Amino acid sequence: MSWTIHHGDALAVLSTIPANSVDLLLADPPYNSGGRTANERATQTARDKYVSGDAGHALADFAGDNRDQRGYTYWLTLILAEGLRATRPGASCLVFCDWRQTAATSDALQAAGWTWRGIIPWRKPISRPQRDGFRRECEYILWGSHGAPFRHDTPIYLPGLVEGSQPRGRERQHITQKPVEILRQLVRICPAGGTVLDPFAGSGSTGVAALAEGRSFIGVELTEHYATVARRRLAEADHGQEDTSCRT
């Protein structure tokens, strides 16, 4: 197993990854949702949108969350098209989104050339109630494939719904961090010993999950703070072996 964290823009870095070299694209892009007006989209930070005012932490902000929906769809299409080029035939693409961006994300997935295979709901047991309405306790993972999906040597049967809440307390290293236990289930769609690519690596949770499941990992992270956090977490997950190849 090996791992690499690139610090840089996803589109720029993805273009340098060799074609047909990746077995799973697992993307958790900035959702770019929640801004009701052009002014809100232009001025709200990620902390403004995703962190409550009484939160007891000071996690760093991250860039790239201020596009309108048309811009988001076009940008994500470019990302996923580069991801398709980098993957082998049979590879899967898994993209996180929330309820606002399911339509835009499915459009981008298909416009990029992936074959859309379905939606995996992610249920979050710890979630806020909504007065006089329904609790927003689900986000979603859209699944596509590069042609017909891989046939694993030993057949796998993965859940159609995953469940788990965001890390809390000291375990939470990123504003929108995904649970490693859920990511471990998702990376099993990647063939054993294969390579997982995450264009939005954040604090490195996908990489931690990939290493735990015996897969190699390539991550790209725009925010320098989080690229540093990801390198530290992956070095710890890989028994202290530090990657030094991509400090750009």
Rosetta silent file (secondary structure, phi, psi, omega in degrees, C-alpha in Angstrom):
SEQUENCE: MSWTIHHGDALAVLSTIPANSVDLLLADPPYNSGGRTANERATQTARDKYVSGDAGHALADFAGDNRDQRGYTYWLTLILAEGLRATRPGASCLVFCDWRQTAATSDALQAAGWTWRGIIPWRKPISRPQRDGFRRECEYILWGSHGAPFRHDTPIYLPGLVEGSQPRGRERQHITQKPVEILRQLVRICPAGGTVLDPFAGSGSTGVAALAEGRSFIGVELTEHYATVARRRLAEADHGQEDTSCRT
SCORE:     score description
SCORE:     0.000 S_00000001
   1 L     0.000  146.849  176.168    0.000    0.000    0.000 S_00000001
   2 L  -140.501  161.956  176.289    1.093    3.557   -0.660 S_00000001
   3 E  -147.037  151.708  179.963   -0.364    7.005   -0.119 S_00000001
   4 E  -145.300  136.715  171.079    0.140   10.518   -1.439 S_00000001
   5 E  -116.811  119.171  172.936   -1.394   13.878   -0.570 S_00000001
   6 E   -93.707  129.890  171.273   -1.133   16.611   -3.207 S_00000001
   7 E   -95.370  110.913 -179.967   -1.622   20.177   -1.976 S_00000001
   8 L   169.215 -176.789 -179.847   -3.242   22.033   -4.865 S_00000001
   9 L   -74.629  136.147 -174.591   -6.307   22.607   -7.017 S_00000001
  10 H   -59.233  -45.930 -177.913   -8.175   19.417   -7.894 S_00000001
  11 H   -62.574  -42.162 -179.251   -8.529   20.168  -11.617 S_00000001
  12 H   -65.646  -43.093 -176.810   -4.852   21.033  -11.991 S_00000001
  13 H   -73.597  -40.746 -178.035   -3.646   17.972  -10.082 S_00000001
  14 H   -59.127  -33.486 -179.033   -6.065   15.473  -11.639 S_00000001
  15 L   -66.024  -16.621 -179.522   -4.747   16.318  -15.096 S_00000001
  16 L   -93.523   -8.347 -178.424   -1.317   15.016  -14.013 S_00000001
  17 L   -81.626  129.454 -176.257   -2.549   11.606  -12.850 S_00000001
  18 L   -58.843  146.308  177.037   -1.909    8.902  -15.474 S_00000001
  19 L   -64.327  149.770  174.697   -4.892    7.506  -17.366 S_00000001
  20 L    57.265   38.152 -176.790   -6.230    4.092  -16.351 S_00000001
  21 L  -118.999   -3.153 -173.238   -4.337    4.120  -13.052 S_00000001
  22 E  -122.849  146.594 -176.327   -7.111    4.423  -10.437 S_00000001
  23 E  -109.448  -11.808  175.887   -9.723    1.881   -9.276 S_00000001
  24 E  -155.787  129.301  169.761  -12.148    4.109   -7.345 S_00000001
  25 E  -102.500  116.051  179.742  -12.923    7.838   -7.430 S_00000001
  26 E  -120.518  108.996 -169.924  -14.444    8.815   -4.089 S_00000001
  27 E  -117.995  131.491  173.233  -15.288   12.523   -4.024 S_00000001
  28 L  -122.109   74.183 -174.735  -16.652   14.698   -1.221 S_00000001
  29 L   -71.318  157.735  169.543  -16.744   18.088   -2.968 S_00000001
  30 L   -54.071  127.131 -171.712  -17.719   21.330   -1.234 S_00000001
  31 L   -67.926  -26.572 -179.422  -21.509   21.139   -1.479 S_00000001
  32 L    54.124   39.251  178.641  -21.955   24.800   -2.453 S_00000001
  33 L  -123.932  162.355  176.737  -25.456   24.731   -1.030 S_00000001
  34 L   104.179  -18.266  176.321  -27.260   26.828    1.527 S_00000001
  35 L   -83.651  115.506 -176.177  -26.737   30.288    0.033 S_00000001
  36 L   -80.602  -24.243 -176.736  -30.180   31.679   -0.762 S_00000001
  37 L  -131.075  165.247  177.590  -28.966   34.772   -2.564 S_00000001
  38 H   -60.067  -37.066 -179.661  -25.983   35.811   -4.671 S_00000001
  39 H   -65.557  -43.365  178.707  -24.771   37.955   -1.768 S_00000001
  40 H   -62.419  -42.653 -179.631  -24.917   35.043    0.682 S_00000001
  41 H   -62.793  -34.236 -176.079  -23.037   32.774   -1.709 S_00000001
  42 H   -82.077  -22.144 -172.128  -20.358   35.420   -2.175 S_00000001
  43 H  -115.227  -25.147 -179.716  -19.922   36.347    1.490 S_00000001
  44 L   -70.724  136.268  171.494  -20.736   33.302    3.635 S_00000001
  45 L   -87.415  169.261  176.051  -17.814   31.179    4.711 S_00000001
  46 H   -60.813  -37.505  177.370  -18.034   27.420    5.064 S_00000001
  47 H   -61.568  -39.806  179.184  -18.110   27.922    8.843 S_00000001
  48 H   -58.073  -38.966 -173.766  -21.096   30.260    8.445 S_00000001
  49 H   -85.324  -35.788 -167.943  -23.039   27.579    6.594 S_00000001
  50 H  -113.227   -3.506 -178.459  -22.022   24.351    8.288 S_00000001
  51 L  -122.667  128.033 -179.794  -21.114   25.246   11.874 S_00000001
  52 L   -70.886  155.102 -175.940  -23.636   26.386   14.455 S_00000001
  53 L   -63.584  -23.773 -178.398  -22.942   29.572   16.362 S_00000001
  54 L   -98.470   14.278 -178.789  -22.627   27.715   19.673 S_00000001
  55 L   -63.014  138.627 -177.057  -20.124   25.157   18.386 S_00000001
  56 L   -95.026   33.222  178.373  -17.340   24.477   20.854 S_00000001
  57 L  -138.936  165.960 -179.798  -14.546   24.121   18.312 S_00000001
  58 L  -127.746   51.293 -179.537  -12.495   26.374   16.050 S_00000001
  59 L   -63.850  145.838 -176.633  -11.938   24.149   13.026 S_00000001
  60 L   -66.484  148.369  174.888  -10.319   25.861   10.045 S_00000001
  61 L   -71.035  169.975  174.717  -12.419   27.154    7.174 S_00000001
  62 L  -139.008  157.122 -174.455  -12.036   25.703    3.680 S_00000001
  63 L   -91.868  164.855  169.649  -12.184   27.176    0.171 S_00000001
  64 L    91.891   18.373 -174.492  -14.415   26.489   -2.810 S_00000001
  65 L  -114.393   28.621 -176.018  -17.906   26.617   -1.328 S_00000001
  66 L  -123.630   22.682  177.825  -19.315   29.775   -2.953 S_00000001
  67 L   -81.775  149.670  169.099  -20.380   28.710   -6.449 S_00000001
  68 L   -78.172  175.279 -170.409  -23.928   29.106   -7.687 S_00000001
  69 H   -67.918  -36.669  178.052  -25.640   25.935   -8.886 S_00000001
  70 H   -65.595  -43.036  177.516  -24.848   26.363  -12.587 S_00000001
  71 H   -64.058  -39.956  178.955  -21.209   27.031  -11.793 S_00000001
  72 H   -61.953  -45.072 -178.229  -21.139   24.078   -9.390 S_00000001
  73 H   -63.202  -44.061 -179.856  -22.575   21.706  -11.997 S_00000001
  74 H   -65.137  -46.881 -179.273  -20.100   22.800  -14.681 S_00000001
  75 H   -61.336  -45.657 -178.167  -17.120   22.692  -12.317 S_00000001
  76 H   -66.993  -33.286  175.115  -18.048   19.262  -10.918 S_00000001
  77 H   -60.031  -43.790  178.341  -18.505   17.915  -14.452 S_00000001
  78 H   -62.160  -42.981  179.281  -14.922   18.922  -15.260 S_00000001
  79 H   -60.961  -49.352 -174.928  -13.648   17.253  -12.072 S_00000001
  80 H   -71.174  -27.884  175.394  -15.542   14.015  -12.699 S_00000001
  81 H   -68.272  -41.801  175.507  -14.500   13.933  -16.370 S_00000001
  82 H   -65.254  -35.721  176.955  -10.835   14.115  -15.340 S_00000001
  83 H   -64.781  -38.689  177.506  -11.571   11.432  -12.783 S_00000001
  84 H   -62.238  -42.416  178.941  -13.059    9.207  -15.476 S_00000001
  85 H   -60.949  -37.783 -176.449   -9.911    9.592  -17.575 S_00000001
  86 H   -76.439  -19.145 -175.103   -7.755    8.598  -14.602 S_00000001
  87 E   -92.365  158.050  174.948   -9.756    5.472  -13.750 S_00000001
  88 E   -80.603  153.676  170.572   -9.654    2.034  -15.287 S_00000001
  89 E   -54.763  134.559 -176.525  -12.708    0.607  -17.078 S_00000001
  90 E    99.209  -15.077 -179.134  -14.908   -0.951  -14.408 S_00000001
  91 E   -67.045  154.201  175.476  -13.979    1.584  -11.730 S_00000001
  92 E  -102.133  157.837  173.205  -16.666    3.160   -9.587 S_00000001
  93 E  -126.433  125.214  177.514  -17.281    6.816   -8.772 S_00000001
  94 E  -121.220  124.384 -175.165  -18.907    7.748   -5.454 S_00000001
  95 E  -127.120  121.938  175.650  -19.852   11.404   -4.883 S_00000001
  96 E   -75.072  146.628  171.873  -21.252   12.838   -1.653 S_00000001
  97 E  -159.017  169.544  173.073  -23.968   15.514   -1.828 S_00000001
  98 L  -105.807 -176.600 -173.917  -26.862   16.888    0.188 S_00000001
  99 H   -63.913  -31.465 -178.367  -30.529   17.075   -0.762 S_00000001
 100 H   -67.814  -30.387 -169.932  -30.142   20.436   -2.499 S_00000001
 101 H  -108.505   12.046 -179.867  -27.451   19.180   -4.882 S_00000001
 102 H   -63.274  -43.004 -178.783  -28.661   15.692   -5.801 S_00000001
 103 H   -67.146  -46.153  179.881  -29.994   16.828   -9.195 S_00000001
 104 H   -62.929  -39.306 -178.611  -26.921   18.927  -10.036 S_00000001
 105 H   -69.066  -40.160  177.775  -24.595   16.150   -8.930 S_00000001
 106 H   -66.373  -36.094  175.702  -26.383   13.488  -10.983 S_00000001
 107 H   -62.257  -45.921 -178.993  -26.230   15.785  -14.025 S_00000001
 108 H   -64.215  -41.991 -179.598  -22.490   16.296  -13.535 S_00000001
 109 H   -57.973  -46.781 -176.464  -21.875   12.590  -13.016 S_00000001
 110 H   -77.540  -37.137  177.886  -23.587   11.634  -16.264 S_00000001
 111 H   -64.123  -28.918  179.139  -22.306   14.587  -18.303 S_00000001
 112 L   -75.755  -11.341  176.544  -18.763   13.558  -17.317 S_00000001
 113 L   108.417   -0.662  176.858  -19.321   10.155  -18.910 S_00000001
 114 L   -76.609  149.282  172.214  -20.015    7.930  -15.914 S_00000001
 115 E   -88.825  118.646 -176.759  -22.876    5.435  -16.021 S_00000001
 116 E   -72.516  129.668 -175.332  -25.190    6.301  -13.149 S_00000001
 117 E  -112.833  -20.141  179.612  -25.847    3.265  -10.950 S_00000001
 118 E   154.724 -175.696 -179.491  -27.827    4.567   -7.986 S_00000001
 119 E  -126.740  131.832  174.720  -27.984    6.542   -4.743 S_00000001
 120 E  -108.277  111.770  175.171  -26.808    5.361   -1.316 S_00000001
 121 E   -68.897  141.897  172.570  -28.428    7.339    1.514 S_00000001
 122 E  -111.296  110.833  179.693  -26.185    8.223    4.430 S_00000001
 123 E   -92.706  132.254 -179.713  -28.236    8.414    7.621 S_00000001
 124 L  -109.304  102.572 -177.757  -26.829   10.499   10.480 S_00000001
 125 L   -57.394  -36.111  177.023  -28.356    9.364   13.817 S_00000001
 126 L   -93.775  102.977 -178.919  -27.135   12.558   15.504 S_00000001
 127 L  -150.348  159.230 -175.238  -28.881   15.338   13.594 S_00000001
 128 L   -79.950  138.046  171.513  -30.906   18.415   14.381 S_00000001
 129 L   -70.952  158.844  177.287  -34.695   18.301   14.509 S_00000001
 130 L  -121.279  117.613 -175.708  -36.592   20.755   12.350 S_00000001
 131 L   -58.397  132.938  178.037  -39.543   22.440   13.997 S_00000001
 132 L    59.269   27.359  179.795  -42.861   21.618   12.288 S_00000001
 133 L  -156.661 -163.207 -174.979  -41.031   19.544    9.692 S_00000001
 134 L  -100.310  138.811  179.127  -38.860   16.547    9.006 S_00000001
 135 L   -61.582  133.357  176.345  -35.425   15.997   10.484 S_00000001
 136 L   -89.002   80.275 -174.397  -32.631   16.454    7.947 S_00000001
 137 L  -109.801   13.810  178.220  -30.793   13.327    8.939 S_00000001
 138 E  -128.774  139.466  159.330  -29.664   12.112    5.520 S_00000001
 139 E  -116.935 -177.331 -168.479  -27.036   13.037    2.990 S_00000001
 140 E  -139.212  151.515  175.913  -26.451   11.026   -0.174 S_00000001
 141 E  -123.324  116.149  178.081  -23.750    9.230   -2.133 S_00000001
 142 E   -88.238  134.928 -175.341  -24.276    8.998   -5.890 S_00000001
 143 E  -113.934  126.626  172.471  -22.776    5.922   -7.522 S_00000001
 144 E  -131.944  168.191  179.281  -21.565    5.707  -11.100 S_00000001
 145 E  -137.035  154.898  175.791  -19.251    3.363  -12.957 S_00000001
 146 L   -87.460   85.450 -172.332  -16.727    3.533  -15.804 S_00000001
 147 L    75.223 -150.827  178.095  -18.643    1.145  -18.044 S_00000001
 148 L   -69.005  137.140 -177.529  -19.683   -2.159  -16.484 S_00000001
 149 L   -63.771  154.638  175.713  -18.552   -2.381  -12.827 S_00000001
 150 L   -52.389  145.822  165.983  -15.604   -4.547  -11.797 S_00000001
 151 L  -100.246  116.329 -178.145  -16.275   -8.198  -11.049 S_00000001
 152 L   -76.454  147.937  179.345  -14.455   -8.979   -7.823 S_00000001
 153 L   -57.404  -43.626  171.264  -12.579  -12.246   -7.485 S_00000001
 154 L  -109.680  116.797 -175.086  -14.636  -12.901   -4.372 S_00000001
 155 L   -54.147  142.623  176.974  -18.122  -11.404   -4.836 S_00000001
 156 L  -117.059  150.222  178.842  -18.983   -8.503   -2.532 S_00000001
 157 L  -133.237  104.592 -172.532  -22.412   -7.383   -1.365 S_00000001
 158 L   -99.947  154.235 -177.486  -22.446   -3.833   -0.041 S_00000001
 159 L   -69.668  150.507  176.011  -25.267   -2.063    1.840 S_00000001
 160 L   -90.460   -0.027  176.515  -27.681    0.230    0.018 S_00000001
 161 L  -147.329  135.177  176.867  -27.799    2.537    3.048 S_00000001
 162 E  -117.417  154.573 -172.669  -24.976    3.538    5.385 S_00000001
 163 E  -140.661  133.827  177.033  -25.335    4.942    8.883 S_00000001
 164 L   165.508  147.959 -178.157  -23.089    6.921   11.179 S_00000001
 165 L   -98.296  159.744  177.619  -22.677   10.398   12.616 S_00000001
 166 L   -59.272  147.407  175.441  -19.859   12.876   12.122 S_00000001
 167 L   -56.949  150.724 -179.518  -16.935   12.531   14.520 S_00000001
 168 L  -126.783  163.767  177.560  -17.244   14.615   17.655 S_00000001
 169 H    63.658 -138.624 -176.105  -14.874   16.157   20.147 S_00000001
 170 H   -69.183  -19.104 -179.968  -11.172   15.650   19.481 S_00000001
 171 H   -73.053  -18.949 -178.693  -11.921   13.150   16.733 S_00000001
 172 L   -85.283  117.850 -175.393  -13.401   15.898   14.564 S_00000001
 173 L  -115.437   -7.331 -176.073  -10.660   17.437   12.448 S_00000001
 174 L  -145.366  147.449 -177.267  -12.687   19.043    9.620 S_00000001
 175 L   -56.209  -43.091 -175.749  -15.924   21.027    9.433 S_00000001
 176 L  -113.969   36.184 -175.679  -17.586   18.521    7.084 S_00000001
 177 L   -62.567  136.898  177.390  -15.649   15.382    8.092 S_00000001
 178 L   -96.317  149.774 -178.530  -17.150   12.022    7.102 S_00000001
 179 L   -69.769  133.864 -179.598  -17.049    9.009    9.450 S_00000001
 180 H   -61.297  -36.010 -177.864  -14.201    6.582    8.731 S_00000001
 181 H   -64.006  -31.869  175.525  -16.462    3.597    9.418 S_00000001
 182 H   -74.219  -43.903  179.302  -18.755    4.671    6.568 S_00000001
 183 H   -61.954  -34.008  177.064  -15.866    5.378    4.230 S_00000001
 184 H   -62.294  -38.958  176.762  -14.464    1.916    4.942 S_00000001
 185 H   -64.811  -40.648 -176.548  -17.691    0.389    3.680 S_00000001
 186 H   -68.757  -40.705 -174.772  -17.589    2.534    0.543 S_00000001
 187 H   -70.527   -9.743  177.397  -13.965    1.820   -0.417 S_00000001
 188 L   -69.457  -12.733  173.245  -14.731   -1.910   -0.532 S_00000001
 189 L   -70.192  -19.205  176.046  -16.178   -1.315   -4.013 S_00000001
 190 L   -78.427  133.503  179.255  -12.521   -0.826   -5.017 S_00000001
 191 L   -56.536  148.257  179.271  -10.798   -4.138   -5.880 S_00000001
 192 L   -54.121  132.189 -179.286   -8.480   -5.509   -3.204 S_00000001
 193 L    79.052    2.413 -178.256   -5.058   -3.892   -3.486 S_00000001
 194 L   -80.814 -173.219 -175.891   -6.393   -1.175   -5.811 S_00000001
 195 E  -117.794  130.771  177.565   -6.004    2.608   -5.660 S_00000001
 196 E  -103.203  133.313  177.947   -8.551    5.093   -4.317 S_00000001
 197 E  -115.679  126.798  177.180   -8.490    8.715   -5.555 S_00000001
 198 E  -123.218  109.215 -178.304  -10.095   11.533   -3.543 S_00000001
 199 L   -73.070  -11.918 -178.149   -9.961   14.982   -5.245 S_00000001
 200 L  -132.427   73.130 -166.396  -11.145   16.712   -2.031 S_00000001
 201 L   -70.338  -21.859 -179.758   -9.177   14.934    0.655 S_00000001
 202 L    55.350 -127.921 -178.679   -9.972   17.312    3.529 S_00000001
 203 L   -89.285    8.080  171.098   -8.478   15.925    6.724 S_00000001
 204 L    92.804   14.521 -176.138   -7.691   12.582    5.077 S_00000001
 205 H   -61.857  -39.223  177.918  -10.531   10.359    6.318 S_00000001
 206 H   -62.437  -39.034  177.694  -10.925    8.605    2.955 S_00000001
 207 H   -64.700  -41.586  176.700   -7.216    7.837    2.980 S_00000001
 208 H   -59.630  -43.842  179.223   -7.400    6.427    6.503 S_00000001
 209 H   -64.946  -42.072 -179.579  -10.290    4.203    5.385 S_00000001
 210 H   -61.716  -46.877  179.833   -8.465    3.108    2.217 S_00000001
 211 H   -62.797  -39.444  179.744   -5.332    2.079    4.118 S_00000001
 212 H   -64.066  -28.121 -179.245   -7.432    0.215    6.691 S_00000001
 213 L   -97.573   10.618  175.591   -9.061   -1.745    3.865 S_00000001
 214 L    77.164   27.608  176.396   -5.787   -2.597    2.147 S_00000001
 215 L  -113.070  152.380  172.374   -6.048   -0.042   -0.685 S_00000001
 216 E   -82.605  164.645 -171.750   -3.561    2.585   -1.803 S_00000001
 217 E  -141.605  137.111  169.831   -4.600    6.235   -1.741 S_00000001
 218 E  -124.138  122.430  178.857   -4.103    9.430   -3.729 S_00000001
 219 E  -122.254  149.275  175.723   -5.578   12.587   -2.220 S_00000001
 220 E  -125.583  131.511  179.862   -5.786   16.201   -3.407 S_00000001
 221 E  -140.282  127.100 -176.607   -6.491   19.045   -0.988 S_00000001
 222 L   -77.026  -38.694 -175.180   -6.691   22.764   -1.790 S_00000001
 223 L   -84.281  119.250 -172.922   -6.509   24.141    1.766 S_00000001
 224 H   -58.361  -40.993  179.941   -2.944   23.921    3.064 S_00000001
 225 H   -55.611  -47.587 -176.317   -3.994   23.480    6.695 S_00000001
 226 H   -73.531  -30.636  173.973   -6.069   20.423    5.872 S_00000001
 227 H   -60.883  -39.552  177.957   -3.413   18.961    3.563 S_00000001
 228 H   -66.180  -43.678  177.812   -1.063   19.057    6.575 S_00000001
 229 H   -60.967  -43.758 -179.147   -3.682   17.430    8.821 S_00000001
 230 H   -61.602  -43.504  179.077   -4.302   14.725    6.204 S_00000001
 231 H   -60.579  -42.020 -179.939   -0.586   13.918    5.924 S_00000001
 232 H   -63.880  -45.547 -178.221   -0.320   13.574    9.690 S_00000001
 233 H   -65.103  -39.180 -179.930   -3.356   11.290    9.946 S_00000001
 234 H   -70.233  -36.733  175.954   -2.207    9.090    7.074 S_00000001
 235 H   -61.993  -40.667  177.607    1.295    8.802    8.529 S_00000001
 236 H   -66.194  -41.639  179.601   -0.265    7.664   11.805 S_00000001
 237 H   -67.535  -27.674 -178.795   -2.547    5.203    9.992 S_00000001
 238 L  -100.120   30.637  174.613    0.446    3.891    8.046 S_00000001
 239 L    59.269   40.768  171.985    2.477    3.266   11.214 S_00000001
 240 L    83.234    3.665  178.659    4.394    6.519   11.051 S_00000001
 241 L   -79.428  114.858 -174.512    5.582    6.272    7.448 S_00000001
 242 L   -93.723  133.162  174.161    5.507    9.874    6.163 S_00000001
 243 L   -86.252  134.934 -179.424    4.909   10.738    2.512 S_00000001
 244 L  -130.266   16.350 -170.347    7.104   13.596    1.257 S_00000001
 245 L   -86.353  -17.122 -169.331    6.639   13.416   -2.498 S_00000001
 246 L  -134.183   48.296  177.142    3.948   16.035   -3.074 S_00000001
 247 L   -89.211   73.770 -177.533    4.474   19.087   -0.877 S_00000001
 248 L   -98.230    0.000    0.000    3.470   21.576   -3.569 S_00000001
